[in-house]
């Protein structure tokens, strides 16, 4: 999980850098092509494509489309606000996932958990609300991205261990490349031929994403949520460090306060779930 979060953090920083000079769906397309390299390695590691099993194709298709929409929103938001701000908002995803689990899967969420969810949302408002550093388009894109990601995680939870991690990431790569490719064909003239250096950055983004998806999906499938979930908040520390090192963008006070509220609410949910599982 630590390795997966670290790779995704570097991946986010690369995407923020690249989206400043390239059309978002060109970034999405090239990233997806390079993501196929680690996915192919992982598939051959388990014995080749013949070992893949597709038990719920319709559900997997919905999951892939939700993640495609989520990443589309994420790329748009990354181009508008500092890295730490957008990652702080993304920390609310476990809270949204818990809420959707109750509303869509009928999972039991008691009053204390709902209070934690509400407190977490207040933290999000602290990040996006008190200053003009978070414009309305970025707010809408970030909120939509978190919603789509949370819905995708609810679908993943619904699948449980019935689908292989390799199958899920392979289908996701195909849907991402196909979706971004179709949009590029529908919008001619947006493609910019990248130089060798930028092509290397696209490759790194795809490689990081491929390995990170597999590592994090595997972690959530094989380890208790209470053990895995807290490590997700390492992504916020990476975002602060990378944002300051690359763009000289330190997080503002409201970002730090709001992120702290979100993280505490999320950790409370994880802790309460762990205690409930022991009873």
PyMOL commands that set and color helices and strands:
alter all, ss='L'
color gray80, all
select helices_A, chain A and resi 2-19+24-45+49-51+57-78+83-90+93-105+111-129+136-159+165-186+196-222+225-247+253-278
alter helices_A, ss='H'
color red, helices_A
deselect
rebuild
show_as cartoon
